[in-house]
Structures are given as C-alpha cells and as structure tokens.
Amino acid sequence: MASTSDSVNLPPALAVHNIQIVYGGAIEAVRDVSLEVRQGQIVALLGSNGAGKSSVLKAISGVLEAEDGEIEKGSIQLFGEGVERAPAPTIVRRGMVQVPEGRRLFASLTVDENLVVGAHLQDARSLAQGREYVYGLFPRLADRRKQIAGYLSGGEQQMVAIGRALMSRPRVLALDEPSLGLAPLIVSEIFDTIGRLRESTNLTILLVEQNASRALAICDYAYIMENGRVVLDGTSEQLRRNQDVREFYLGMSTQAQRTSMKDVKHYKRRKRWRSCPPPKAASMLLLSRRSWTCAVSPNALAVCARSMTSACR
C-alpha cells in the first residue's frame, strides 16, 4: 500500500533514533534501534520472540520503568516533540496509545466499562461518540456490552482492547502482537479491522507482530529485528520479494528441496553481520600486544583473529 503524498511532506508522526534499552541497569535488550512512522502509515516491527520488539514499544509508550527498564541513550520524538523521558500519561495526552500484548483488560468489568476507562480524557459527548464508533467497528461487542470482559473469548477480548485504545481518540495507535493466541479466522478479522482503521480515519499505526505474512500484507513499511537490533527494513513489497525474508519469515522456499540445516546456519551467520565488530576493530582488540602479550602467544592471537573475521562474513 502506498502512503499519501501529504504524509511524505509532513514530519514523522513517530521517530526513534538510536535507542538503547537496558533492564536492571545491566541487561541490554535493544541497541541502536532507529525507525520512523509517517502520518497515515502502517509500519510493522517484525521479528521472532525475544528480538526486542515489545521493549521498543514499551519505550515509545513510556512504560519501561514499570519493568525496571530504562532508555540508556537515544531519542524518541512524537510529532516532533521529545518523549523519551516523558511518563505514559503525558504520551497518551499527546496522542500515542498502546494496545498491550495479551489484551490486559479489566477482567471484572463489563465490556462497556472497559471502554469507558479508555475515554477518561474525553468529555461526555466524545465518550458517547467513541462508544458508538467502537460498537460500529466491532458489532459483536454491542451484543456483549453488559458482559464481564473476563468471560469473553480471546478474539472478543482483543476487540475490546483495541476499542478501549480508540476511545481516547489517538493520533498514533501502537499494537503489540494483536494476533497472539487467536484462531486464524479471528486473526483475519482483526487485521481487516486494522486496515479499515487506516483507510477510514487515516490513523497512524505501529504494528508489532510475529506473524510476518499478515503484517506485510497490510503495512506500508516494515523493520525486522533480531537480537535487539534492526537487521533489515524496506517497503512491504521489497521485503515480500526478499529471498531471505520469504524463506525464513514467510515460509516460502525458493528451492524445490527442503532447506538443509547447513543453509540455515549459514543464513544466521550472514544475518549477524551487524552485530560483529569491523575487521579493523577486531584486529585491534585481539592483537593489542600491550594488554595480551603477557597472557597469549602471537600465534594464538593470529588464529583467534582469523576465526573472528571468518565468523563475521
């Protein structure tokens, strides 16, 4: 899907520049991640479990502190204003709302009460309009508005979670794993709704997702993360045509025979190139005679340097 020309000329709705995220003051989860979401776009952040996607989203939403995490360096801008140190309520007031992984509803409240919670910044008129809009978007919720949210199916709970976020009238909607644990038919319905949201309201959407096939089908641009870093980015069409993405994220092999484990290992080594130090830096690290000569022989250092250089190819 192509973005409108207006979104290209406007400043990004969301811009992340070289952020580093650390938990507990010691565990680095994300390093030097940068991404950009332009107004009216759907941008996907893809990767396997543990790649650092949710940590990036929590940093953008201002909720890292609740999990003993912090942004060690880098910046986050929301419509041109820095928010990397802003608390979550301030970020919500500026127009950024997150739908958390796992729905995180108030299980003892009704569907309608959960929606009202999402509209705590709105007046009575906006609350009524928001409720009508959400029930129009998800008709099955209208039939269950008085039902306890904890008794709903997983798909219905996800609809409530998205509806609750929409009640605050966000300018940027961040979705964390919306397909997690849902049946394929419900996943299709959720992703169709995400697409309609952008088409009908020009809502800017950041989609964090493991289901690369579904995400690439509706997004304009995507970033792929591995081991806390962005290793690949491009338009949805570019990534769908990429041989490595097709084989290892979309499950579409370009060869008739099954991919061997030897090929998989080669692919993983090749994808780790960004995490390897440059050859010059590696040589300086390993061959610094002042600090290593007393402990390691020159021959051993040469072997080690060759091994590191080979592993980074």
C-alpha atoms as one frame of an Amber mdcrd trajectory, in Angstrom:
protein
   0.000   0.000   0.000   1.398   3.396  -0.868   1.223   6.250   1.574  -0.302
   9.547   0.557   1.923  12.315  -0.751   0.872  14.517   2.166   2.401  12.097
   4.700   5.736  12.284   2.897   5.891  16.066   3.184   4.879  16.202   6.860
   7.309  15.432   9.710   7.123  11.863  11.021   4.379  11.086  13.482   6.884
   8.939  15.372  10.668   8.863  15.070  13.035   6.672  17.093  16.748   7.447
  16.884  19.448   5.005  18.045  17.816   3.964  21.302  19.480   1.576  23.717
  17.276  -0.150  26.296  18.658  -1.716  29.465  16.851  -3.703  32.173  18.008
  -3.754  35.760  20.905  -1.486  34.920  22.793  -4.397  33.369  20.852  -6.378
  30.759  20.866  -4.804  27.313  17.703  -5.686  25.380  17.894  -3.199  22.491
  20.866  -1.469  20.880  20.937   1.394  18.356  17.413   0.867  17.010  16.022
   3.563  14.734  12.661   3.630  12.971  10.231   6.115  11.522   6.449   6.122
  11.176   4.976   8.788   8.908   1.488  10.143   9.375  -1.186   7.914   7.906
   1.145   4.934   7.503   1.009   1.422   8.886   4.548   0.446   9.863   5.322
  -3.065  11.099   8.048  -4.081  13.524   8.713  -7.769  12.887  10.895 -10.425
  14.456  10.894 -13.604  16.464  10.081 -13.878  20.157  12.726 -12.126  22.262
  14.023  -9.950  19.425  13.311  -6.752  21.381  10.139  -5.594  19.612   7.992
  -5.215  22.728  10.824  -3.431  24.560  10.922  -0.822  21.791   7.161  -0.384
  22.016   7.261  -0.043  25.809   9.954   2.609  25.476   7.818   4.534  22.976
   4.777   4.242  25.276   6.653   5.335  28.419   6.049   2.161  30.444   9.590
   0.759  30.652  10.050   1.938  34.229   7.326  -0.434  35.449   9.566  -3.358
  34.434  12.823  -1.859  35.742  13.855  -0.817  32.253  15.275   2.469  31.019
  16.392   4.178  27.838  20.157   4.375  28.235  20.657   6.562  25.176  18.879
   7.733  22.041  15.752   9.798  21.455  12.061   9.328  20.667  10.024  12.047
  19.005   6.242  12.161  18.774   5.097  14.736  16.217   8.448  16.498  16.605
   8.472  16.599  20.428  10.901  14.545  22.505   9.118  11.973  24.692  11.920
   9.568  25.636  11.733  10.778  29.274   8.006  11.516  29.352   5.666   9.413
  31.556   2.930   7.322  29.984   0.043   9.731  30.825   1.825  12.583  29.045
   2.417  10.428  25.954  -1.268   9.447  25.873  -2.299  13.113  26.062  -0.019
  13.845  23.110  -1.862  11.260  21.022   0.039   7.959  21.350  -1.877   4.953
  22.725  -0.731   1.351  23.043  -2.761  -1.855  22.858  -0.608  -4.104  25.069
   0.347  -7.692  24.372  -2.106 -10.106  25.957  -5.004  -7.581  25.940  -4.639
  -6.589  29.655  -8.333  -5.861  30.169 -10.011  -5.153  33.481 -11.396  -8.679
  33.691 -14.003  -7.947  36.380 -15.516  -5.007  34.487 -18.026  -5.212  31.666
 -17.208  -4.533  28.035 -18.835  -1.116  28.280 -16.973  -0.229  31.478 -13.651
  -1.156  29.862 -14.425   1.214  27.004 -15.294   3.998  29.433 -11.906   3.550
  31.121 -10.246   4.263  27.778 -12.145   7.542  27.470 -11.050   9.019  30.813
  -9.605  12.075  28.998 -12.785  12.715  26.982 -15.942  14.666  27.784 -19.412
  13.106  27.850 -20.150  13.907  24.212 -16.863  12.410  22.984 -17.460   9.372
  25.195 -20.842   8.722  23.559 -19.415   9.213  20.066 -16.463   6.945  20.807
 -18.665   4.203  22.169 -20.898   4.348  19.086 -17.846   4.217  16.794 -16.325
   1.186  18.559 -19.583  -0.760  18.543 -19.945   0.013  14.848 -16.405  -1.227
  14.233 -16.968  -4.406  16.279 -20.710  -5.233  16.078 -20.383  -8.357  18.211
 -19.236  -6.216  21.150 -22.511  -4.286  21.027 -24.341  -7.534  21.832 -21.990
  -8.182  24.761 -21.658  -4.677  26.169 -23.004  -5.744  29.591 -20.991  -8.973
  29.721 -17.987  -9.338  32.034 -14.842  -8.896  29.926 -13.040 -11.782  31.605
 -15.620 -14.231  30.219 -15.173 -13.219  26.581 -13.269 -15.252  24.014  -9.689
 -14.270  23.160 -10.768 -12.627  19.918 -13.512 -10.636  21.607 -11.110  -9.511
  24.313  -8.709  -8.274  21.634 -11.551  -6.287  20.085 -12.273  -4.719  23.472
  -8.583  -3.871  23.927  -8.443  -2.137  20.538 -11.758  -0.415  21.201 -10.566
   0.820  24.595  -7.498   2.385  22.944  -9.638   4.029  20.257 -11.844   5.635
  22.918  -9.020   8.078  23.689  -9.019   9.256  20.061  -5.328   8.533  19.397
  -3.280  10.034  16.590  -0.870   7.086  16.727  -2.052   3.588  17.653   0.559
   1.011  18.690  -0.496  -2.638  18.589   1.618  -5.239  20.389   1.104  -8.753
  18.972  -2.628  -8.414  18.163  -2.746 -11.933  16.671  -1.242 -13.640  19.733
  -3.194 -16.752  20.720  -6.092 -16.168  18.326  -7.727 -18.513  15.830  -6.920
 -17.860  12.151 -10.426 -16.575  11.329 -10.280 -14.093  14.206  -6.773 -13.012
  13.158  -8.124 -12.229   9.685 -10.945 -10.189  11.197  -8.564  -8.229  13.448
  -6.177  -7.424  10.595  -9.047  -6.430   8.309 -10.167  -4.021  11.024  -6.656
  -2.562  11.328  -6.633  -1.912   7.600 -10.071  -0.275   7.725  -8.977   1.970
  10.574  -6.220   3.451   8.461  -8.374   3.734   5.346 -11.350   5.379   7.083
  -9.617   7.680   9.584  -6.030   7.999   8.266  -4.877   6.728  11.661  -1.121
   6.203  12.029  -0.383   2.649  13.194   2.748   0.961  14.552   2.208  -2.798
  14.401   4.473  -5.094  16.439   3.932  -8.632  15.196   5.483 -12.077  14.794
   3.084 -13.038  12.015   5.144 -11.528   9.193   2.816 -12.707   6.436  -0.224
 -10.934   7.896   1.709  -7.801   8.818   3.385  -7.391   5.422   0.007  -7.761
   3.709  -1.333  -4.519   5.251   1.708  -2.374   6.133   3.445   0.291   4.076
   6.908  -0.205   5.544   8.496  -2.720   7.910  11.542  -3.252  10.101  12.871
  -6.683  11.076  14.574  -7.068  14.449  16.894  -9.777  15.707  18.831  -9.895
  18.963  17.884  -6.348  19.875  18.836  -4.733  16.557  17.175  -3.827  13.290
  18.753  -6.099  10.663  16.553  -5.296   7.660  13.972  -2.721   6.616  12.064
  -1.769   3.490   8.632  -1.379   1.967   6.265  -4.300   2.334   6.708  -5.161
  -1.338  10.513  -5.099  -1.084  10.508  -7.401   1.929   7.995  -9.797   0.390
  10.333 -10.161  -2.608  13.451 -10.601  -0.454  14.626 -14.210  -0.729  15.731
 -14.496   2.902  12.508 -12.970   4.225  10.426 -15.257   2.017  12.235 -18.343
   3.246  12.763 -17.627   6.920   9.832 -15.353   7.802   7.154 -16.237   5.271
   7.969 -19.959   4.982   8.188 -19.864   1.178  11.306 -21.650  -0.021  12.596
 -20.732  -3.480  14.074 -24.192  -3.939  12.249 -27.410  -4.653  14.135 -29.342
  -1.981  13.891 -28.788   1.743  16.363 -26.293   3.175  19.225 -28.048   4.983
  20.401 -27.121   8.472  23.744 -26.177   6.943  21.984 -23.499   4.857  20.057
 -22.279   7.895  23.254 -21.859   9.894  24.892 -20.006   7.024  21.888 -17.695
   6.830  22.018 -16.992  10.563  25.725 -16.241  10.407  25.145 -13.903   7.470
  22.372 -12.069   9.323  24.622 -11.447  12.323  26.986  -9.229  10.360  25.722
  -6.067  12.028  26.494  -7.409  15.486  30.097  -8.272  14.587  32.863  -5.721
  15.105  34.566  -4.387  11.969  37.678  -6.351  10.985  39.927  -3.439  11.917
  38.320  -3.120  15.344  38.515  -6.896  15.851  42.188  -6.908  14.974  42.900
  -4.025  17.336  41.002  -5.778  20.104  42.715  -9.121  19.687  46.186  -8.055
  18.628  46.848  -5.297  21.138  50.228  -6.554  22.321  50.333  -4.228  25.306
  47.447  -5.978  27.024  47.644  -9.509  25.578  51.314 -10.395  25.014  51.882
 -11.463  28.592  48.965 -13.917  28.502  48.621 -15.135  24.907  51.179 -16.091
  22.304  51.229 -14.238  18.951  50.298 -17.456  17.107  47.211 -17.927  19.257
  46.196 -14.313  18.681  46.501 -14.745  14.903  44.300 -17.856  14.976  41.711
 -16.035  17.100  41.676 -13.034  14.779  41.167 -15.254  11.726  38.289 -17.055
  13.480  36.508 -13.806  14.357  36.935 -12.415  10.869  35.552 -15.617   9.352
  32.545 -15.644  11.718  31.618 -12.081  10.735  31.491 -12.793   6.997
